[in-house]
């Protein structure tokens, strides 16, 4: 069993839990966007990640 956390796995799991109804094309576009976003986040250092979380919190994004 493979338990590695990858941007692809995170994107898939995120979309799997979303209740938004997407067409297949919208799903693929959203999947690619999320994969790239998770890849970017996974490359951050812990300090950079903390700054991103703090910035999102100040904007009201939870």
Phi and psi in degrees as a GROMACS rama.xvg file:
@    title "Ramachandran Plot"
@    xaxis  label "Phi"
@    yaxis  label "Psi"
@TYPE xy
-92.2204  121.187  UNK-2
-114.102  15.6035  UNK-3
-68.0482  136.721  UNK-4
-94.5559  117.52  UNK-5
-120.133  161.564  UNK-6
-57.5721  -36.108  UNK-7
-65.0348  -44.2483  UNK-8
-63.3674  -44.2777  UNK-9
-62.5921  -42.8871  UNK-10
-63.0628  -44.2561  UNK-11
-61.8869  -47.0248  UNK-12
-65.0996  -37.8124  UNK-13
-61.8629  -49.5954  UNK-14
-66.3294  -32.9959  UNK-15
-62.9548  -32.4836  UNK-16
-89.3007  -12.9548  UNK-17
-70.2655  144.046  UNK-18
-98.6189  0.93926  UNK-19
-71.7704  133.114  UNK-20
-86.1994  117.696  UNK-21
-117.741  147.873  UNK-22
-72.6112  164.056  UNK-23
-55.7097  -40.0302  UNK-24
-66.4702  -43.6845  UNK-25
-63.1092  -39.1743  UNK-26
-60.9049  -46.1807  UNK-27
-65.2228  -39.5225  UNK-28
-64.2448  -47.5688  UNK-29
-63.055  -39.2995  UNK-30
-61.0864  -44.7296  UNK-31
-65.1744  -42.3328  UNK-32
-60.3588  -47.1921  UNK-33
-65.2443  -39.5038  UNK-34
-59.0084  -44.5315  UNK-35
-66.8987  -39.9263  UNK-36
-64.2679  -45.5287  UNK-37
-65.3349  -36.6364  UNK-38
-62.5302  -42.4021  UNK-39
-63.3206  -43.2974  UNK-40
-65.5865  -36.134  UNK-41
-71.3383  -17.4573  UNK-42
-86.957  -10.2328  UNK-43
-74.6079  150.324  UNK-44
-75.8397  168.231  UNK-45
-62.3933  -36.0936  UNK-46
-67.1584  -44.8882  UNK-47
-62.6311  -39.6933  UNK-48
-65.6239  -41.3638  UNK-49
-61.2973  -40.1474  UNK-50
-64.576  -40.6092  UNK-51
-63.3229  -43.0533  UNK-52
-65.1692  -42.8333  UNK-53
-62.8784  -42.051  UNK-54
-63.498  -44.3282  UNK-55
-63.2244  -39.1652  UNK-56
-63.3183  -42.5843  UNK-57
-64.2514  -30.7479  UNK-58
-80.8938  -7.92748  UNK-59
86.4395  16.3388  UNK-60
-92.6002  121.796  UNK-61
